[in-house]
Amino acid sequence: MGSRIAGVDEAGRGPWAGPVVAAAVVLRRRRLSVRIDDSKRLTASQRLRAFEAISENAEVGVGIVCAQEIDRRNILQATLLAMAEAIQQLPRVPKLVLVDGRDAPPSCIPCRPIVHGDQRSYVISCASIVAKVLRDRLMTFYDTLYPHYQFSRHKGYGTTLHRQALQMWGPCILHRLTFNPVAQSSIDFASPHHLMGFAAGKPPLRSSLLAIRQVAETGLRNLSARPGKHPMGRTRGGSTILTSSDGPSARGAIPP
């Protein structure tokens, strides 16, 4: 494409658990050979096909902000932070950034917010697909750490199944404690025994954080060793940043 225009969108503003994930996409072609639309309008199989096509024909940056940071900042500011990180992770600086929504992230690059941009802008739709697929894969991984919550089924959203799990087990470190009904379940399970994640075989807090970091670090190492391979799928020219409650990670590294 002649002009370097990036589309930016997020996935995971509304869930009770898990990170908010943002993607920035700069296409190398005007149109792809698969259906591109707002990720919510696509089936899972359509999203995967689109994700593969975008990975082959775009530069991609990804920003990930965890639940603890969401609680600390609020979901809007955490979303804008993830978007800013995604833009920074693009291998080359775009001339213009189109952002889904009413607010633009802090950036020295001109940004244009577009309400319902994931339905009105082709490149923002691409970003929405990347963010959705990567977040779903993260939640599937988190399900292996905390199988009691069945994150792979509801991806952290407020389903009946998720509500029942909260009532039974209380929140874990992946939950957003400022979100209802997580806040109420935090009161019901206010002992450190539950909040630290030791109950009923749930992995301890430090073990969980170390496992999350290990997977991220392995993915980043693979990205460096094998250009074009994303730790959670296939992208070209992009990388991932994980912002944890213990502090931000630098590009290509997770803090010890």
C-alpha positions as CSV (number, residue, x, y, z in Angstrom):
1,M,0.0,0.0,0.0
2,G,1.2,3.5,-0.8
3,S,0.4,5.1,2.6
4,R,1.3,3.5,5.9
5,I,-2.0,3.6,7.8
6,A,-2.4,1.5,10.9
7,G,-5.6,0.2,12.3
8,V,-5.9,-0.3,16.0
9,D,-8.5,-2.2,18.0
10,E,-8.8,-4.1,21.3
11,A,-10.4,-7.3,22.6
12,G,-11.4,-7.9,26.2
13,R,-12.8,-4.6,27.6
14,G,-15.9,-6.2,29.1
15,P,-14.8,-9.6,30.6
16,W,-14.5,-10.2,34.3
17,A,-11.1,-11.9,33.9
18,G,-8.0,-11.9,31.8
19,P,-6.1,-9.1,30.0
20,V,-7.2,-6.5,27.6
21,V,-5.3,-7.1,24.3
22,A,-4.8,-4.5,21.5
23,A,-3.5,-5.0,18.0
24,A,-2.1,-2.5,15.5
25,V,-2.1,-3.6,11.9
26,V,-0.5,-2.1,8.8
27,L,-1.6,-4.0,5.7
28,R,0.8,-4.6,2.7
29,R,-2.2,-5.2,0.4
30,R,-5.4,-3.2,0.1
31,R,-7.6,-6.2,0.2
32,L,-7.2,-9.8,1.4
33,S,-8.7,-13.0,-0.1
34,V,-10.7,-13.8,3.0
35,R,-13.7,-12.2,4.7
36,I,-12.6,-9.2,6.8
37,D,-15.2,-7.7,9.2
38,D,-15.6,-6.8,12.8
39,S,-14.4,-9.8,14.7
40,K,-17.7,-10.1,16.5
41,R,-19.5,-10.7,13.2
42,L,-17.2,-13.6,12.2
43,T,-17.4,-17.2,13.3
44,A,-14.4,-18.7,15.0
45,S,-13.3,-20.5,11.8
46,Q,-13.7,-17.3,9.8
47,R,-11.6,-15.4,12.3
48,L,-8.8,-18.0,12.1
49,R,-8.7,-17.9,8.3
50,A,-8.6,-14.1,8.4
51,F,-5.9,-14.1,11.1
52,E,-3.7,-16.3,8.9
53,A,-4.2,-14.0,5.9
54,I,-3.5,-10.9,8.0
55,S,-0.4,-12.5,9.4
56,E,0.9,-13.2,6.0
57,N,0.2,-9.7,4.6
58,A,0.6,-7.2,7.4
59,E,2.9,-5.8,10.0
60,V,1.5,-6.4,13.4
61,G,2.1,-5.0,16.9
62,V,0.4,-6.3,20.0
63,G,-0.1,-4.8,23.5
64,I,-1.3,-6.8,26.5
65,V,-2.4,-5.3,29.9
66,C,-3.2,-7.6,32.7
67,A,-6.1,-7.6,35.2
68,Q,-4.1,-6.0,38.0
69,E,-3.2,-3.1,35.8
70,I,-6.8,-2.8,34.7
71,D,-7.8,-2.6,38.4
72,R,-5.1,0.0,39.1
73,R,-5.8,2.3,36.1
74,N,-9.5,1.5,35.1
75,I,-10.5,-0.3,32.0
76,L,-10.4,2.8,29.7
77,Q,-6.9,3.8,30.6
78,A,-5.7,0.2,30.5
79,T,-7.2,-0.2,27.0
80,L,-5.5,3.0,25.8
81,L,-2.2,1.8,27.3
82,A,-2.5,-1.5,25.4
83,M,-3.2,0.4,22.2
84,A,-0.2,2.6,22.7
85,E,2.0,-0.4,23.3
86,A,0.6,-2.1,20.2
87,I,1.5,0.9,18.1
88,Q,5.0,1.0,19.6
89,Q,5.5,-2.6,18.7
90,L,5.0,-2.0,15.0
91,P,8.3,-2.6,13.2
92,R,8.0,0.7,11.3
93,V,6.2,3.9,12.2
94,P,2.9,4.5,10.5
95,K,1.9,7.9,9.1
96,L,-1.6,7.7,10.5
97,V,-3.4,5.6,13.1
98,L,-7.1,4.8,12.9
99,V,-8.5,3.7,16.2
100,D,-11.8,2.1,17.0
101,G,-13.9,4.0,19.5
102,R,-14.1,7.6,20.8
103,D,-10.7,7.9,22.4
104,A,-7.2,7.8,21.0
105,P,-4.2,6.4,22.8
106,P,-1.2,8.7,23.7
107,S,1.1,8.7,20.7
108,C,3.3,11.1,18.8
109,I,1.7,9.7,15.6
110,P,-1.5,11.3,14.4
111,C,-4.4,9.3,15.6
112,R,-8.0,9.4,14.4
113,P,-10.7,7.8,16.6
114,I,-13.6,6.3,14.6
115,V,-16.8,5.2,16.4
116,H,-17.7,1.7,15.2
117,G,-14.4,1.7,13.4
118,D,-14.3,-2.1,13.4
119,Q,-17.3,-2.0,11.1
120,R,-16.3,1.1,9.0
121,S,-12.6,0.7,8.4
122,Y,-11.0,-2.4,6.7
123,V,-7.7,-2.1,8.6
124,I,-9.4,-1.6,12.0
125,S,-11.4,-4.7,11.3
126,C,-8.1,-6.5,10.7
127,A,-6.8,-5.3,14.0
128,S,-10.0,-6.4,15.8
129,I,-9.5,-9.9,14.4
130,V,-5.9,-10.1,15.5
131,A,-6.7,-8.9,19.0
132,K,-9.6,-11.3,19.4
133,V,-7.7,-14.4,18.2
134,L,-4.7,-13.7,20.4
135,R,-6.8,-13.0,23.5
136,D,-8.8,-16.1,23.0
137,R,-5.5,-18.1,22.8
138,L,-4.3,-16.5,26.0
139,M,-7.5,-17.4,27.8
140,T,-7.2,-21.0,26.6
141,F,-3.7,-21.1,28.1
142,Y,-5.0,-19.6,31.3
143,D,-7.5,-22.3,31.5
144,T,-4.7,-24.8,32.0
145,L,-3.5,-22.8,35.0
146,Y,-7.0,-22.4,36.5
147,P,-9.2,-25.2,35.1
148,H,-11.9,-24.6,37.7
149,Y,-13.1,-21.4,35.9
150,Q,-13.2,-23.0,32.4
151,F,-11.7,-19.9,30.8
152,S,-11.4,-21.7,27.5
153,R,-15.2,-21.8,27.2
154,H,-16.2,-18.3,28.1
155,K,-12.9,-16.4,27.7
156,G,-13.5,-14.5,31.0
157,Y,-16.8,-13.0,30.0
158,G,-19.7,-12.8,32.4
159,T,-21.6,-16.0,31.6
160,T,-23.7,-18.1,33.9
161,L,-20.9,-20.7,33.9
162,H,-18.4,-18.1,35.0
163,R,-20.7,-16.7,37.7
164,Q,-21.2,-20.1,39.1
165,A,-17.4,-20.7,39.2
166,L,-16.9,-17.4,41.0
167,Q,-19.5,-18.4,43.6
168,M,-17.8,-21.7,44.1
169,W,-14.1,-20.8,44.0
170,G,-13.9,-17.0,44.4
171,P,-11.6,-14.9,42.2
172,C,-8.0,-15.8,41.1
173,I,-5.2,-13.5,40.1
174,L,-6.6,-13.3,36.6
175,H,-9.8,-11.7,37.8
176,R,-10.5,-8.0,37.7
177,L,-11.4,-7.3,41.3
178,T,-13.0,-3.9,40.5
179,F,-15.6,-5.5,38.2
180,N,-18.9,-6.8,39.4
181,P,-19.7,-9.5,40.3
182,V,-16.0,-10.2,40.9
183,A,-15.9,-7.5,43.5
184,Q,-18.8,-9.1,45.4
185,S,-17.1,-12.5,45.2
186,S,-13.9,-10.9,46.5
187,I,-15.9,-9.9,49.6
188,D,-17.4,-13.4,50.0
189,F,-13.9,-15.0,49.6
190,A,-11.9,-12.3,51.3
191,S,-9.4,-14.5,53.0
192,P,-5.8,-14.6,51.5
193,H,-6.3,-18.3,51.2
194,H,-8.7,-17.7,48.3
195,L,-7.4,-14.5,46.8
196,M,-3.9,-15.9,46.6
197,G,-5.2,-18.8,44.6
198,F,-4.3,-21.7,46.9
199,A,-7.7,-23.2,47.3
200,A,-8.7,-26.6,45.9
201,G,-5.5,-27.2,43.9
202,K,-5.3,-23.8,42.2
203,P,-1.7,-22.9,41.5
204,P,-0.1,-20.5,43.9
205,L,0.2,-16.8,42.9
206,R,3.9,-16.8,42.3
207,S,3.8,-20.1,40.4
208,S,1.1,-18.8,38.1
209,L,2.9,-15.6,37.4
210,L,6.1,-17.5,36.6
211,A,4.2,-19.9,34.3
212,I,2.6,-16.9,32.4
213,R,6.0,-15.2,32.1
214,Q,7.7,-18.4,31.0
215,V,5.3,-18.9,28.1
216,A,5.6,-15.3,27.1
217,E,9.4,-15.4,27.2
218,T,9.5,-18.6,25.2
219,G,7.2,-17.1,22.6
220,L,9.4,-14.0,22.3
221,R,12.5,-16.1,22.1
222,N,10.9,-18.1,19.3
223,L,10.0,-14.9,17.6
224,S,13.6,-13.7,17.6
225,A,14.9,-17.0,16.4
226,R,12.3,-17.6,13.7
227,P,11.3,-14.4,11.9
228,G,7.6,-14.3,11.0
229,K,6.5,-16.6,13.8
230,H,4.4,-15.1,16.6
231,P,4.3,-16.7,20.0
232,M,0.5,-17.2,19.7
233,G,0.2,-17.6,16.0
234,R,1.8,-16.4,12.8
235,T,2.6,-12.7,12.2
236,R,5.3,-11.0,10.3
237,G,7.3,-8.1,11.6
238,G,5.4,-7.8,14.9
239,S,6.1,-8.7,18.5
240,T,4.3,-8.9,21.9
241,I,4.6,-6.9,25.0
242,L,3.2,-8.2,28.3
243,T,2.5,-5.5,31.0
244,S,2.3,-7.3,34.3
245,S,1.3,-6.1,37.8
246,D,5.0,-6.2,38.7
247,G,6.0,-3.7,36.0
248,P,6.2,-3.4,32.2
249,S,8.3,-5.8,30.2
250,A,10.6,-4.5,27.5
251,R,10.4,-5.6,23.9
252,G,11.6,-9.1,23.6
253,A,12.1,-9.7,27.4
254,I,10.1,-10.5,30.5
255,P,11.4,-9.1,33.8
256,P,12.8,-11.7,36.2
